[in-house]
Amino acid sequence: MSQLKNAVITGGTSGIGLATALRLTHTYDNVIVIGRNATKAQQVAQEYPKLIVLTADLSQVSAIRSVFAQIKEQFTHIDTLFANAGFGVFKPFDRITEADFDAQVNLNYKGTFFTIQQALPLMPTDASIIINESWTYHRGLADASLYSSTKSAIAYLVKSLALELADRRIRINAVSPGYTNTEQFNETTIATDRLTKMMANVPAGRFGTADEIAKAVAFLASNVASYVNGQELVIDGGMTSVQAGV
């Protein structure tokens, strides 16, 4: 009898995380999603009974340890981890506060780092890890100095862990979404004229969808990508291939 397949997705109650969770329900026996907002988590659990929904503030290492202890009580292993939790503070450099810095670094980098650390003891040979990076660290973007810095740190974490985990045959890769229509993106206060300029810089002529990113995550998690390790898949409609204008 084959072993059940389990996936864990952080930031899994909305946007790219939720889209990925729903896609993985077709190929995994158990899909565990972790979200920060308890009300949102309850809504997702009610709407999508196939998902196992947990709540944790992954900017806190103690909360990361606690939620993975919960997972360990119910499941013997994790085949795939999608470390997706994160958010952006977009401000001019001289307006970024220490609170902004701590909040973003604690979730985007420290949270990702210790999420992987806590998941690894549960990950068997041939397991896979995918991290959500961002196109923004590839080129300068005004008001994104803090956000891009955290994503750059994650990019080098992927490279380092690809070597450290090679003996265990655990693969780690990343997706870097371009502009993507998600709840979080739509909640940002971006002026209409700037949105128009942003879209003009995308050769595809539109923003991506959460499910398009989810398909890339599913590919990297699958055996089809068994020889892909330490890599980044940029899903941006061709945007990083042209000169940035916003």
C-alpha positions as CSV (number, residue, x, y, z in Angstrom):
1,M,0.0,0.0,0.0
2,S,1.4,3.4,-1.0
3,Q,2.0,6.1,1.5
4,L,-0.5,9.0,1.6
5,K,0.8,12.3,0.1
6,N,0.7,15.4,2.3
7,A,1.3,19.0,1.4
8,V,1.6,22.1,3.7
9,I,1.0,25.6,2.4
10,T,1.7,28.7,4.4
11,G,-0.3,31.9,3.6
12,G,-2.8,29.3,2.3
13,T,-6.1,30.9,3.1
14,S,-6.1,33.5,0.2
15,G,-4.6,34.4,-3.1
16,I,-1.7,32.3,-4.5
17,G,-1.6,30.0,-1.4
18,L,-5.3,29.1,-1.6
19,A,-5.2,28.6,-5.4
20,T,-2.2,26.3,-4.9
21,A,-4.0,24.4,-2.1
22,L,-7.0,23.8,-4.3
23,R,-4.9,22.6,-7.2
24,L,-3.0,20.2,-5.0
25,T,-6.1,18.6,-3.7
26,H,-6.3,16.8,-7.0
27,T,-2.9,15.0,-6.4
28,Y,-2.4,15.0,-2.7
29,D,-4.4,13.1,0.0
30,N,-4.0,15.8,2.6
31,V,-3.5,19.5,2.0
32,I,-2.8,21.5,5.1
33,V,-3.0,25.3,4.9
34,I,-1.8,27.8,7.5
35,G,-3.2,31.3,7.7
36,R,-2.8,34.2,10.1
37,N,-6.3,35.5,10.3
38,A,-8.6,33.2,12.3
39,T,-11.8,34.5,10.8
40,K,-10.5,34.0,7.3
41,A,-9.3,30.5,8.2
42,Q,-12.7,29.6,9.5
43,Q,-14.3,30.8,6.3
44,V,-11.9,28.8,4.1
45,A,-12.5,25.7,6.2
46,Q,-16.2,25.9,5.8
47,E,-16.0,26.7,2.0
48,Y,-13.4,24.1,1.2
49,P,-13.9,21.0,3.5
50,K,-11.1,19.1,1.6
51,L,-8.5,21.5,3.1
52,I,-7.1,21.1,6.7
53,V,-6.9,24.7,7.9
54,L,-4.7,25.8,10.8
55,T,-4.1,29.3,12.2
56,A,-0.7,30.7,13.2
57,D,1.3,33.9,13.1
58,L,4.4,32.8,11.2
59,S,6.3,35.9,12.1
60,Q,6.7,34.4,15.6
61,V,9.1,31.4,15.9
62,S,7.1,30.0,18.8
63,A,4.0,30.0,16.7
64,I,5.8,28.2,13.9
65,R,7.0,25.5,16.3
66,S,3.5,25.1,17.8
67,V,1.7,24.7,14.4
68,F,4.3,22.1,13.2
69,A,3.8,20.2,16.5
70,Q,0.1,20.1,15.6
71,I,0.9,18.8,12.1
72,K,3.2,16.2,13.5
73,E,0.4,14.9,15.8
74,Q,-1.8,14.2,12.8
75,F,0.6,13.3,10.0
76,T,3.8,11.3,9.8
77,H,5.4,13.2,7.0
78,I,5.2,16.2,4.7
79,D,5.9,15.5,1.0
80,T,5.6,19.1,-0.2
81,L,6.0,22.5,1.6
82,F,5.0,25.7,-0.2
83,A,6.4,28.5,2.0
84,N,4.2,31.2,0.6
85,A,3.4,33.5,3.6
86,G,4.6,37.1,3.2
87,F,3.5,40.6,2.6
88,G,4.9,43.9,1.3
89,V,5.4,47.4,2.8
90,F,5.9,49.8,-0.1
91,K,7.2,53.1,1.1
92,P,10.0,55.6,0.2
93,F,13.2,54.5,2.0
94,D,13.2,57.4,4.4
95,R,9.7,56.7,5.6
96,I,10.2,53.1,6.5
97,T,10.0,52.7,10.3
98,E,11.6,50.1,12.5
99,A,8.2,48.6,13.0
100,D,7.8,48.3,9.2
101,F,11.2,46.7,9.0
102,D,10.6,44.2,11.8
103,A,7.2,43.2,10.6
104,Q,8.3,42.4,7.1
105,V,11.6,40.8,7.9
106,N,10.0,38.7,10.6
107,L,7.4,37.2,8.3
108,N,9.0,37.2,4.9
109,Y,12.5,36.1,5.8
110,K,12.6,34.8,9.4
111,G,9.2,33.2,9.1
112,T,10.2,31.4,5.9
113,F,13.6,30.3,7.4
114,F,12.1,28.8,10.5
115,T,9.1,27.3,8.7
116,I,11.5,25.3,6.6
117,Q,13.5,24.4,9.6
118,Q,10.5,23.0,11.5
119,A,9.2,21.2,8.4
120,L,12.4,19.4,7.5
121,P,12.3,16.7,10.3
122,L,9.0,15.6,8.8
123,M,10.2,15.5,5.2
124,P,11.2,12.2,3.6
125,T,13.6,11.5,0.8
126,D,12.3,13.0,-2.5
127,A,10.2,15.6,-0.8
128,S,10.1,19.1,-2.3
129,I,10.1,22.6,-1.0
130,I,8.9,25.6,-2.9
131,I,9.3,29.2,-1.8
132,N,7.5,32.3,-3.0
133,E,10.1,34.9,-4.0
134,S,9.3,37.9,-6.2
135,W,10.4,39.4,-9.5
136,T,11.1,42.7,-7.6
137,Y,14.6,41.8,-6.4
138,H,15.8,41.3,-10.0
139,R,15.7,45.0,-10.7
140,G,15.2,48.3,-8.9
141,L,11.7,49.3,-8.0
142,A,10.9,52.5,-6.2
143,D,9.4,52.2,-2.7
144,A,10.3,48.5,-2.6
145,S,13.7,48.6,-0.9
146,L,12.5,46.7,2.2
147,Y,10.3,44.2,0.4
148,S,12.9,43.4,-2.3
149,S,15.6,43.0,0.3
150,T,13.6,40.3,2.1
151,K,13.0,38.5,-1.2
152,S,16.6,38.6,-2.1
153,A,17.6,37.0,1.2
154,I,15.1,34.2,0.4
155,A,16.6,33.7,-3.1
156,Y,20.0,32.9,-1.6
157,L,18.4,30.7,1.0
158,V,17.1,28.6,-1.9
159,K,20.6,28.3,-3.4
160,S,22.2,27.3,-0.1
161,L,19.6,24.8,0.9
162,A,19.7,23.1,-2.5
163,L,23.3,22.1,-1.6
164,E,22.6,21.3,2.1
165,L,19.6,19.1,1.3
166,A,21.0,17.3,-1.7
167,D,22.2,14.3,0.3
168,R,18.6,13.8,1.5
169,R,17.3,14.1,-2.0
170,I,15.0,17.0,-0.9
171,R,14.6,19.5,-3.7
172,I,14.1,23.2,-3.1
173,N,13.0,25.7,-5.7
174,A,11.2,29.0,-5.9
175,V,8.5,30.8,-7.9
176,S,8.7,34.5,-8.5
177,P,5.4,35.9,-9.5
178,G,5.0,39.1,-11.4
179,Y,2.0,41.3,-10.9
180,T,-0.8,38.9,-9.9
181,N,-4.5,39.6,-9.3
182,T,-5.0,38.5,-5.7
183,E,-6.9,39.9,-2.8
184,Q,-3.6,41.3,-1.3
185,F,-2.6,43.0,-4.5
186,N,-6.0,44.5,-5.0
187,E,-6.0,45.9,-1.5
188,T,-2.9,47.9,-2.1
189,T,-3.4,51.6,-2.6
190,I,-2.0,52.0,-6.1
191,A,-3.3,54.9,-8.2
192,T,-5.2,54.0,-11.4
193,D,-2.7,55.8,-13.6
194,R,0.2,53.8,-12.1
195,L,-1.7,50.5,-12.5
196,T,-2.1,51.4,-16.2
197,K,1.7,52.0,-16.5
198,M,2.4,48.7,-14.6
199,M,0.3,46.7,-17.0
200,A,1.9,48.4,-20.0
201,N,5.2,47.0,-18.9
202,V,3.9,43.4,-19.1
203,P,4.3,42.0,-22.6
204,A,1.4,39.6,-22.0
205,G,-0.8,42.7,-21.7
206,R,-2.4,41.7,-18.4
207,F,-1.7,40.7,-14.8
208,G,-1.4,37.1,-13.9
209,T,-3.9,35.0,-12.0
210,A,-3.3,33.1,-8.8
211,D,-4.0,29.8,-10.5
212,E,-1.3,30.4,-13.1
213,I,1.2,30.7,-10.2
214,A,-0.4,27.6,-8.6
215,K,0.2,25.6,-11.7
216,A,3.9,26.5,-11.6
217,V,4.1,25.4,-7.9
218,A,2.4,22.1,-8.7
219,F,4.9,21.5,-11.5
220,L,7.9,22.1,-9.2
221,A,6.4,19.9,-6.5
222,S,5.8,17.0,-8.9
223,N,8.0,14.2,-10.1
224,V,8.0,15.9,-13.5
225,A,10.5,18.4,-12.0
226,S,12.6,15.7,-10.3
227,Y,15.8,17.1,-11.8
228,V,15.0,20.7,-11.0
229,N,16.8,21.9,-7.8
230,G,17.9,25.3,-6.5
231,Q,16.1,27.1,-9.3
232,E,13.7,30.0,-9.6
233,L,10.8,30.0,-12.0
234,V,9.7,33.6,-12.9
235,I,6.1,33.8,-13.8
236,D,5.6,37.4,-14.9
237,G,4.2,37.5,-18.4
238,G,7.6,38.5,-19.7
239,M,8.0,41.6,-17.6
240,T,11.6,41.1,-16.5
241,S,12.6,40.6,-20.1
242,V,12.0,44.3,-20.9
243,Q,13.1,47.6,-19.4
244,A,11.2,48.5,-16.2
245,G,9.2,51.7,-16.4
246,V,7.4,52.0,-13.1
